[in-house]
Amino acid sequence: MQLITVLNAWGTPAFEAILKHEIEQMDAALLPLQQGLAQSSYTDGANRSVMIISVTEGAGAIRVKTGIFYTGMISGCSCADDPTPMSELAEYCEVQFDIDQITAETTVTLLTE
């Protein structure tokens, strides 16, 4: 994945806002949200909100640590007598984005601390 718009905003006051927008709009399949589930069993990445925790620069890359809030689901079997209907739960995980300062190639890593 390439975050060209984000790289172009590096060093400007708009950097964090653009980064948050790009992460919130990207295909959820590109993010490790399913692996970050703690309370539920499935997510489609809906209702995503991003918080920037830290931004550092070094070794030709911009490293951004983010907190991502999103919705997970516990689903029942969808049987008529199933006592566990679909329920949504709030989820949170921390994800690191390493953005190459030349190519904008970005690696995404789930942080498990």
Secondary structure, DSSP 4 states (H G I P E B T S, - for coil): -B-HHHHHHTTSTTHHHHHHHHHHHS-GGGS-TTTT-SS-SB----S-EEEEEEEEEETTEEEEEEEEEEEEEE-----TT-S---EEEEEEEEEEEEEETTT-BEEEEEE--
